Amino acid sequence: MARPHKMTDVQIEAGLKTLDEWKLADGKLHRTFTFLDFVAAWGFMSRVALVAEKMDHHPEWFNVYNTVRVDLSTHDAGGITALDFDLAATMSRLFAT
């Protein structure tokens, strides 16, 4: 499978308009998710992990109690790619359910 190419700043800005609550931070797509408790946060991370593994694209994330902070970029492409936007959209959908 061919890996995606790094997106331009214009493409990234356009892509951000399609994602609620995601922003650009330190050259990565960034969002913080807040849950009722640790179990809900961990459950979310587990659901995302299954999808990320199938995509062969793994998030950079940090969890403390009910909070999951996420940064997405494609390291082998040297920046943000369509893969990051796909995973971000999936994470937003999983959070909403």
C-alpha positions as a Markdown table, in Angstrom:
| # | Residue | x | y | z |
|---|---|---|---|---|
| 1 | Met | 0.0 | 0.0 | 0.0 |
| 2 | Ala | 1.4 | 3.4 | -1.0 |
| 3 | Arg | 1.8 | 5.8 | 1.9 |
| 4 | Pro | 0.2 | 9.2 | 1.5 |
| 5 | His | 2.2 | 12.3 | 0.8 |
| 6 | Lys | 2.6 | 15.3 | 3.1 |
| 7 | Met | -0.3 | 17.8 | 2.6 |
| 8 | Thr | 0.2 | 21.5 | 1.9 |
| 9 | Asp | -0.7 | 24.2 | 4.3 |
| 10 | Val | -3.7 | 25.1 | 2.1 |
| 11 | Gln | -4.9 | 21.4 | 2.1 |
| 12 | Ile | -4.5 | 21.2 | 5.9 |
| 13 | Glu | -6.5 | 24.4 | 6.5 |
| 14 | Ala | -9.3 | 23.1 | 4.2 |
| 15 | Gly | -9.2 | 19.7 | 5.9 |
| 16 | Leu | -9.5 | 21.3 | 9.4 |
| 17 | Lys | -12.8 | 23.0 | 8.3 |
| 18 | Thr | -14.3 | 19.5 | 8.0 |
| 19 | Leu | -13.3 | 18.4 | 11.5 |
| 20 | Asp | -15.0 | 19.8 | 14.6 |
| 21 | Glu | -12.7 | 20.7 | 17.5 |
| 22 | Trp | -9.5 | 19.6 | 15.8 |
| 23 | Lys | -6.8 | 22.3 | 15.4 |
| 24 | Leu | -3.2 | 22.6 | 14.2 |
| 25 | Ala | -0.7 | 22.5 | 17.1 |
| 26 | Asp | 3.1 | 22.1 | 16.6 |
| 27 | Gly | 2.7 | 20.9 | 13.1 |
| 28 | Lys | 0.2 | 18.1 | 14.1 |
| 29 | Leu | -3.6 | 17.7 | 14.2 |
| 30 | His | -4.5 | 18.1 | 17.8 |
| 31 | Arg | -7.6 | 17.5 | 19.9 |
| 32 | Thr | -8.5 | 16.8 | 23.6 |
| 33 | Phe | -11.3 | 14.4 | 24.3 |
| 34 | Thr | -13.0 | 14.5 | 27.8 |
| 35 | Phe | -15.0 | 11.6 | 29.1 |
| 36 | Leu | -17.1 | 10.8 | 32.2 |
| 37 | Asp | -14.4 | 8.7 | 33.8 |
| 38 | Phe | -11.3 | 6.6 | 33.2 |
| 39 | Val | -13.1 | 3.6 | 32.0 |
| 40 | Ala | -14.9 | 5.6 | 29.2 |
| 41 | Ala | -11.6 | 7.2 | 28.2 |
| 42 | Trp | -9.8 | 3.8 | 28.1 |
| 43 | Gly | -12.7 | 2.2 | 26.1 |
| 44 | Phe | -12.4 | 5.0 | 23.5 |
| 45 | Met | -8.7 | 4.4 | 23.3 |
| 46 | Ser | -9.3 | 0.7 | 22.8 |
| 47 | Arg | -11.8 | 1.3 | 20.0 |
| 48 | Val | -9.5 | 3.7 | 18.3 |
| 49 | Ala | -6.5 | 1.3 | 18.7 |
| 50 | Leu | -8.4 | -1.4 | 16.7 |
| 51 | Val | -9.1 | 1.0 | 13.9 |
| 52 | Ala | -5.6 | 2.5 | 13.9 |
| 53 | Glu | -4.0 | -0.9 | 13.7 |
| 54 | Lys | -6.1 | -1.8 | 10.6 |
| 55 | Met | -5.0 | 1.5 | 9.1 |
| 56 | Asp | -1.4 | 0.9 | 10.1 |
| 57 | His | -1.4 | 4.4 | 11.4 |
| 58 | His | -1.0 | 5.0 | 15.2 |
| 59 | Pro | -1.8 | 8.1 | 17.2 |
| 60 | Glu | 0.4 | 10.0 | 19.5 |
| 61 | Trp | -1.7 | 10.2 | 22.6 |
| 62 | Phe | -1.7 | 10.8 | 26.3 |
| 63 | Asn | -4.3 | 9.7 | 28.9 |
| 64 | Val | -4.9 | 10.9 | 32.4 |
| 65 | Tyr | -8.1 | 9.8 | 34.1 |
| 66 | Asn | -11.0 | 11.0 | 31.9 |
| 67 | Thr | -8.9 | 13.0 | 29.4 |
| 68 | Val | -7.3 | 11.8 | 26.1 |
| 69 | Arg | -5.0 | 14.3 | 24.3 |
| 70 | Val | -4.2 | 13.3 | 20.7 |
| 71 | Asp | -1.7 | 14.5 | 18.2 |
| 72 | Leu | -1.7 | 13.1 | 14.6 |
| 73 | Ser | 1.0 | 13.3 | 12.0 |
| 74 | Thr | 2.5 | 10.8 | 9.6 |
| 75 | His | 6.1 | 10.5 | 10.7 |
| 76 | Asp | 7.4 | 8.8 | 7.5 |
| 77 | Ala | 5.9 | 11.5 | 5.4 |
| 78 | Gly | 7.3 | 14.3 | 7.5 |
| 79 | Gly | 4.0 | 15.9 | 8.4 |
| 80 | Ile | 0.2 | 15.8 | 8.1 |
| 81 | Thr | -1.3 | 13.5 | 5.5 |
| 82 | Ala | -4.8 | 12.3 | 4.4 |
| 83 | Leu | -4.2 | 9.4 | 6.7 |
| 84 | Asp | -4.2 | 11.8 | 9.7 |
| 85 | Phe | -7.5 | 13.3 | 8.6 |
| 86 | Asp | -9.0 | 9.9 | 8.2 |
| 87 | Leu | -8.0 | 8.8 | 11.7 |
| 88 | Ala | -9.1 | 12.2 | 13.1 |
| 89 | Ala | -12.6 | 11.8 | 11.5 |
| 90 | Thr | -12.8 | 8.2 | 12.8 |
| 91 | Met | -11.9 | 9.3 | 16.3 |
| 92 | Ser | -14.5 | 12.1 | 16.3 |
| 93 | Arg | -17.2 | 9.6 | 15.1 |
| 94 | Leu | -16.2 | 7.1 | 17.9 |
| 95 | Phe | -16.3 | 9.9 | 20.5 |
| 96 | Ala | -19.8 | 10.8 | 19.4 |
| 97 | Thr | -21.2 | 7.3 | 19.8 |
